[in-house]
Amino acid sequence: MKTKGAILWGLDEPWSVEEIEIGDPVAGEVQIRMEAAGMCHSDHHIVTGATPMPSFPVMGGHEGSGVITKVGDGVVGLEVGDHVVLSFIPACGRCPSCATGHSNLCDLGAGLLSGMAISDGTYRIHARGQHVIPMCLLGTFSPYMTVNQTQVVKIDKDIPFELAALVGCGVPTGWGSATHVADVKPGEAVAVIGVGGVGMSALQGAVASGARQIFAIDPVPWKREQALKFGATHAYPSMAEALMPIMETTWGRMADKTIITVGEMRGEYVEEALQLTAKNGRCVVTAMGHMTDMDVKLNAFLFAMLQKDLQGNIFGGCNARVDIPNLLAMYKAGHLNLADMVTRTYTLEQVNDGYQDMLDGKNIRGVIRYTDADR
């Protein structure tokens, strides 16, 4: 079918909304009428080259929700009319990672940036006579999408699409950073560094885990104000300015857990975050940096002698088929604030405006909301 989508044709170029062609689902695939797409910082990393792609053009978007319109042969547990969320990481359920309870590290993730469909190794999207690589094999910056069933999670039909879209990436990544990876315990002190969509989710995860003190760190005053509304007990503009207040507040112990959720990770942030981290504490690196950046600042002596833990993280250690429904159930029960995380909604044609707002610190999360005019 012919529709349109937001495509990137080269580094440091704007997203171009233009006509594309989407293939029908083959065995193991479904086609989805997209209703909403979250605008995650990870897509901007393609623009800057921080996440290198094998080639261009690239279709943006890896966070979204919609309604199934077609089902290929062999699809199990999904049917036309189902409301779904797209998980940016596929889960086959059979590889060693999936079998040991780590579906966020599924072996199928090795092909996330290749653009080749899981089902048959071909391409589902074409534009200007060329194949298009969809971000994370999804490409939610289009009102229609054909995707493998391993990335599709059925949800309740009474959940607003613009809120459901968030739990495909940003919310579980942040929430799980606190609840799964950092393993925040009741009574612990937690520092969250960067409070955009992922950081605000980590903050909410720390609140739900019973943290007694939550230090939100972000250079944008408005975001610090919002963090306090989401449950932070203190807010500071930088790690340097937070150091002494955290020391005083915790009686010198520092934060039991620190979670780095800035928009763009840099090597020097590691040592700064570890300075905020208590003895035997854990520092979780959730933020993405440039793939070629190999320089990390770290005081190896203090890191070893104070027995600190530096932990990487993808998707918050979450299992999409378990955690996505659970997070939406918590939203319905009033225990997870998704509504206030959507700062603004945009049309597909406004995708570049949305990303500029993100870079300017105006959004916790911007969301593209599709209408009949987009189709």
Protein Blocks (a to p, Z undefined) as FASTA:
>chain_A
ZZdddddfbehiacdddddddddddehiacdddfbdcddfklmmmmnomaccfbdcddeh
jbdcdddfbdcehiahiaehiacdddfbdcehlamklmnopaklgfklmmmmnopafklo
pafbdeehiacddehhlopabfbdcddfklcccddfkbcfklmmmmmmmmmmmmmmmmmm
nopaehiacddehjafklmmmmmmmmmnopabdcdddfblklmmmmmmnopabdcfbfkl
mmmmmmmmnnonopfbdcdfbfbdcfklmmmmmmmpcehiacddfbccdfklcbdcddfk
lmmmnopacdddeehlpafklmmmmmmmmmmnopacfklmmmbacdfklmmmmmmmmmno
pafbdcddddfklZZ
